[in-house]
Amino acid sequence: MLGSLLTRCLILSFGYAYPAFECYKIVEKNRVEIEELRFWCQYWIIVAMLTVLERLGDVFVSWLPMYGEAKVAIFIYLWYPKTRGTGYIYKTLLRPYVSKHEKDIDGKIMEMRARVWDLIVFYWQHFAHYGQTAFFQFLGYMAAQSSKMTKAAAEPMNEQSNGAAAKATGKNGGTGKDE
């Protein structure tokens, strides 16, 4: 068994980097051969499907011995010039299934788009309402703090003016009694 890090590096190299470079070379040729381009398109379609399936089912099968090594072997099988497994898997497994269920898949994708959009709008509205409420609460708090500050600043001035007026009249606190 190879280490997990080494397996990941091999998958990135042989499953993504090398095929991406080969695909780049095909696209950048002066005379592109349609069969080679079709092969690489099929490869990337299969890799995308495997990636989705792996994300969903990895929890259930990742514990199997040699799982990482099997993934490396599958990627190499798909593009290796002698096996060219992409054509076989695409023609025997993927194309018949997808063509049979294409309308259902398109319908589910459209339904999911609508649901996701509705969910985004729903959360955006609630976020905006919450933000507006929090903003107005903050403004109310700041206004209350401001009125307390002006009232606290005015009280010492009132005490000073009341004390000065009492001394000027010779009365104690305006009660009418002399000291």
N, C-alpha and C positions, 0 to 999 in steps of 0.2 A: 504494500500500500504506500502510495506516495503521500507526502504531507499535503495538507489542505492548501497551503500557500502555493506550493509547487503545482498542484492540480489547477488552481485558479489561473496561475500564470500560463500554463499550457493551454487551457481553454481560451483565454484571451488571445494568445498567440495563434493557435491553430484554428480556433473557431471564429475569430473576429478579425484580427489584424492581417493575417496572411490572405484570407479570402477577400477582405476589403481591398488590399493591394492588387490582387489579381483582377478584381472587378474594375478597379481604377485603370489598370493597364488595358483592359478590353474597351472601356469607354473612351479612352484617349487614343486608341488606334485610329489611323487614317481611314481604314476600311473595316468597319465593325462587322463581324460575322454574327448574323442574327441568332444562330444556334448557341454560340458562346454567351451572348448577352441573355438569351432565354435561360440558359443553364444557371447563370449567376443570379438572375431574378428569382428563379425557382429556389435556389439555395437560400437566399435571404428571406423568402417567404417561409420556408421550412424552419429556419433559425428563429424567426419571429414567433412562429407557432410553438416551437420547443421552449423558447424563453417564457412565453405565457404559461404553458403547461407546467414548466418547472417551478415558476413562482407559486402556482396554485398547489402543486402536488409534492413539492420538495420536502415538506414536513413529513410526509408519509413514507417516502422512499430514500431519503438521504442517509438513513441509518444502515442501509444495505452495504455489505462489504464491497469494496471496489467500485462504489457508485461514481465517484469523481473520475476514476480512470475510464469507466464505461462512457461517461459523457465526452471525454477527450476522444475516445475511439469512435463514437458516433459522429462527432464533428469531422474527424479525419475521413471516415467512410463517406461522408456526404460529398466532399470535394476531391478526394484523391483521384488522380487521372485514371488509374486502372479500375477502380470500382465505380466511380461516378454515381454514388448512391442517391444523389439528389434526384436524378431522372426517375429512378425506380420508385422511390418513396412518393414523389410528386404524382407520377402517373397511376400508381396502384392504390395509394392511400388517400392522399390529400385531394387531388382533383375530383375523383368520384364523389367523395363525401361533401365537399364544398359545393360542387355543381348541383348535387341533389338537394341541398339545404340552403342554397344561395338566397332565395326569397325570404326564408325564415330568419336567416342571419341578418339580412338587410333590415327586416322589420324590427328585430330585437335591437339593432344598433340605433335605428331611428327612435324607438321607444326609450332607450337608455339616454339618448341625447336630450329628448324632451324632459325626462325625469331629472336629469342632472341640471338642465337649465332651470326647471321649476325649483329645484333645491337651492340653486345659487340665488335666484330671485328671492326666495323665502328667507334665506339667511341674510342676504343683503338688506332686506327690509327690516328684519329684526335687529341687525347690527346698527342700521341707521337710526332706528327708534331708540335703541339703547344708548347710542352715542349722543343723540339729541337730549335725552333725559339726563344723562350724566353731565352734559355741558350746562344745561339749565340749573341743575343742582349745584354745580360748581359756581356758576354766576351768583346764585342765591346765597351760597356760603360766603363768597367774597363780599357781596353787598352787606351781609350781616356783620362780617368782620370789620368792614369799613365804617359802618355806623357805630360800632362799639369803639373803634379807635377815635372817631371824631367826638363821641360823647365823653370818652376818657380824657381826651385832650382839653375839652371845654370845661370839665369839672374843676381842675386846679385854677383855671382862670376865674371861674365863678367864686371859688373860695377866697382867692386873693382880692377880688373886687368887693365881696361881702365884708371881709376883714377890714379893708381900707375904709369902707363906708361907715362901719361901726366905730372905728377910731375917730373919724371925722365928726360924727355926731356925739361922740362921747358915750355912746350906748353900747351895751354888750349884746351883740347878736340881734339887735332890733327888738328886744323884749320890752323896752321902755324903762328898764331899771338901770340906774347909774351904778358904777362900781364903787 
